[in-house]
Amino acid sequence: MVKEKTFAFFLGCLMPNRYPAIEKSTNYVMEKLGYEMLDMERATCCPAPGVFRSFNKVDWMVAGARNLCIAEQLDADILTVCNGCFGTLQEINKHLKENEEHREMVNEKLKLLGDYEFQGTIDVRHVAEVLGYEIGPWGIEDHIIRKLNVKAAIHYGCHFLKPTRIREIESSEGPTIVEDFVEVLGIESVRFKEQLTCCGAGGGLKAYSGDASMTIFGEKMKNIDNVKPDIILDICPFCHLQYETGQDYLNKNKGCNYDYPVIHLSQLVAYCMGMDQEFVGLQYQLMGRDFIFGGEDVIKEEEEAV
Amino acid sequence: MSETKEEHREYKTDEDFDRAFFKDIERKTNIWQCIQCGTCTASCESGRWTALKTRSIIRKVCLGDLTVLKDPDIWLCTTCYNCYERCPRDVRPTDVIMELRNYATKLGNISPNHRAVVGYLQKFGHAVPINDEVRKRRVELGLEELPPTAFKFKQEGDDKDLKKFEEHLFDLPPVEDKEEKKEKKEEK
């Protein structure tokens, strides 16, 4: 049995190395909600499902299994905040639990990397799914001290829900898990055209052909700009990076004038739970530096009665 | 034969390679179930803006046309899984493209940018390494200057993890020498 209310916190690459404020926020949120967060020492890149799986699927599984083994040794489920990390680790974990032949093959190769053996004792979770289903909108209400009044364009990304037969979270054609959750934080989610399409960063495309990646993204931004949200809300640091650097690219090269703040779900929830805006880290980002969350303080009923 | 051995097998002739390729793709995907309906191409986010035509790639493989392994289009997929979700014959086109990319890599058809990313993983343990500015931000936010990943241990002098990565994982075929290629052309 894994430890209850404890997570091995898988950092990945982009969050600790580009958007540390998301790491700060996630720790803040989970600890306030009563979870213990364990460091996964010596962890590496998940490795990314777009690039590394394309080069060598077996090595991709071995490197991913090594990360899973680190969490198994901590006896805790893994928490990720990134669709890519979630995609890789959840898929490898599930596959190796079910496929004995591949498990043996991977374990054989894992010996070359050190004292690791995949056991299949833990699960891999995504912060959006933990917040959306385990805490739930009903559970977060007691913990928030601020309620916003903000219109958000929500971007799910691809690997959080798809492939649905492996993720088993909810339908990929009409998900509502994030919308339902952030409603209690005072977020009005605005629908826009082709909301669920890819941001254009995945699959190694951003590295392979920046132009193609930006063409896909430019269309996405056009559709978002049509509904004029206050913020863009994502659940993945790679989409986060694409929205940040992509807006900057379109402004510089395509004559656009976008300045939508890009906010990860963890950052938003941390702010509503009382973290100061300076730790949300918008000042470090490229877009929406002047955006102020604001919002009203939530007055608890018991306090009113006193 | 175990899969590890197969990965490192040397293909003596092109025919050996072809046979291994088709055997492998048959085992790992549902490609023969394809009825060429085109749902994949119609659902493709990348294909709307680029030359990627998933249906046509799958058709070529079914017909034994291995030029797809040199086709740059297979690298335009964003792995968004729309086709995978919607395919009425459960071909799992995303998995097919992944297998094709694996074989393309074996043939050395990898972009320099992708090679660089593999280098980052082996050197830093991350596809995106940290920089000085982010180190400063981390301290300002009250986090450890370096996250407790393999790279931190390497900085502290313990580089056994990443050495093993470099030794045993993602061994890409060497870059073909451009000058050598030129000479060959001139000879022709």
Contacts between the chains, C-beta under 8 A, distances in Angstrom:
chain1	res1	chain2	res2	distance
A	11	B	147	5.2
A	11	B	149	6.4
A	13	B	126	4.2
A	13	B	127	5.0
A	13	B	128	4.3
A	13	B	129	8.0
A	14	B	128	5.5
A	16	B	130	7.1
A	16	B	138	7.6
A	16	B	147	3.8
A	16	B	149	7.2
A	17	B	126	6.0
A	17	B	128	5.2
A	17	B	129	6.3
A	17	B	130	4.2
A	17	B	131	7.6
A	17	B	134	5.9
A	17	B	147	7.5
A	18	B	128	6.3
A	18	B	134	6.2
A	20	B	134	6.3
A	20	B	137	5.5
A	20	B	138	4.5
A	20	B	141	5.5
A	20	B	143	5.6
A	21	B	137	7.7
A	21	B	141	6.1
A	23	B	143	6.3
A	23	B	147	7.5
A	24	B	141	4.8
A	24	B	142	7.0
A	24	B	143	6.0
A	39	B	148	4.7
A	40	B	148	7.3
A	40	B	149	7.9
A	41	B	148	4.9
A	41	B	149	8.0
A	41	B	153	7.6
A	42	B	148	7.7
A	42	B	149	7.0
A	42	B	150	5.0
A	42	B	153	5.9
A	42	B	161	5.5
A	43	B	148	7.7
A	43	B	149	5.1
A	43	B	150	6.8
A	44	B	121	7.2
A	44	B	125	4.0
A	44	B	126	6.9
A	44	B	149	6.3
A	44	B	150	4.9
A	44	B	161	7.4
A	44	B	162	7.9
A	44	B	165	7.1
A	45	B	121	5.6
A	45	B	125	6.4
A	45	B	126	5.0
A	45	B	127	4.8
A	47	B	121	6.2
A	47	B	127	6.9
A	48	B	117	8.0
A	48	B	127	5.2
A	49	B	79	6.6
A	50	B	78	7.5
A	50	B	79	5.4
A	51	B	114	6.1
A	51	B	117	5.2
A	51	B	118	7.8
A	51	B	127	6.6
A	52	B	117	7.9
A	52	B	118	7.5
A	52	B	121	7.0
A	52	B	127	7.6
A	52	B	170	6.8
A	53	B	98	5.9
A	54	B	75	7.7
A	54	B	98	6.2
A	54	B	101	3.9
A	54	B	102	6.9
A	54	B	105	7.0
A	54	B	114	7.7
A	55	B	101	7.3
A	55	B	102	7.0
A	55	B	105	4.7
A	55	B	110	7.0
A	55	B	114	7.2
A	55	B	118	6.6
A	55	B	170	5.8
A	55	B	172	6.8
A	56	B	7	7.5
A	56	B	102	6.2
A	56	B	105	6.6
A	56	B	169	7.7
A	56	B	170	5.8
A	57	B	98	6.5
A	57	B	99	7.7
A	57	B	102	5.6
A	58	B	3	6.4
A	58	B	4	7.0
A	58	B	7	5.7
A	59	B	169	4.5
A	59	B	170	5.2
A	62	B	169	6.5
A	63	B	121	8.0
A	63	B	165	7.3
A	63	B	169	5.7
A	101	B	3	8.0
A	102	B	3	7.6
A	105	B	2	6.1
A	105	B	3	5.2
A	105	B	4	5.7
A	108	B	2	7.7
A	108	B	4	6.4
A	109	B	4	6.1
A	109	B	168	7.2
A	112	B	164	6.5
A	112	B	167	7.7
A	112	B	168	4.6
A	113	B	161	7.5
A	113	B	164	4.9
A	113	B	165	7.3
A	113	B	168	6.5
A	113	B	169	7.9
A	114	B	160	7.5
A	114	B	161	6.9
A	114	B	164	6.6
A	158	B	78	7.4
A	158	B	79	7.1
A	158	B	80	4.4
A	158	B	81	5.8
A	159	B	79	7.7
A	159	B	81	7.5
A	162	B	80	7.2
A	162	B	81	3.7
A	162	B	82	7.7
A	162	B	84	6.9
A	162	B	85	5.8
A	163	B	81	5.3
A	163	B	84	5.3
A	163	B	85	6.6
A	163	B	94	7.8
A	164	B	85	6.4
A	172	B	81	7.6
A	172	B	85	5.8
A	173	B	85	7.7
A	197	B	45	5.0
A	197	B	80	7.3
A	197	B	82	7.9
A	198	B	45	4.7
A	198	B	46	7.6
A	198	B	78	4.8
A	198	B	80	3.8
A	198	B	82	7.9
A	200	B	45	7.5
A	200	B	46	7.7
A	200	B	78	6.2
A	201	B	78	7.3
A	202	B	78	4.4
A	202	B	79	5.3
A	202	B	80	6.4
A	203	B	46	7.8
A	203	B	77	5.0
A	203	B	78	4.0
A	203	B	79	3.8
A	203	B	80	7.5
A	204	B	75	6.7
A	204	B	114	6.1
A	204	B	117	7.8
A	205	B	46	6.8
A	205	B	75	7.5
A	205	B	76	6.4
A	205	B	77	7.4
A	205	B	78	5.0
A	207	B	111	7.5
A	207	B	113	4.4
A	207	B	114	6.0
A	207	B	116	7.9
A	207	B	117	5.9
A	208	B	75	4.8
A	208	B	76	7.4
A	208	B	111	5.3
A	208	B	113	6.3
A	208	B	114	6.5
A	209	B	50	7.7
A	209	B	75	7.5
A	209	B	76	6.7
A	212	B	46	6.8
A	212	B	49	6.6
A	212	B	50	4.9
A	212	B	76	5.9
A	213	B	78	7.9
A	215	B	49	4.5
A	215	B	50	7.5
A	216	B	45	6.2
A	216	B	46	6.4
A	216	B	48	7.8
A	216	B	49	5.6
A	216	B	78	7.2
A	219	B	49	7.2
A	279	B	141	6.0
A	279	B	142	7.7
A	281	B	137	7.5
A	281	B	141	6.8
A	284	B	137	5.4
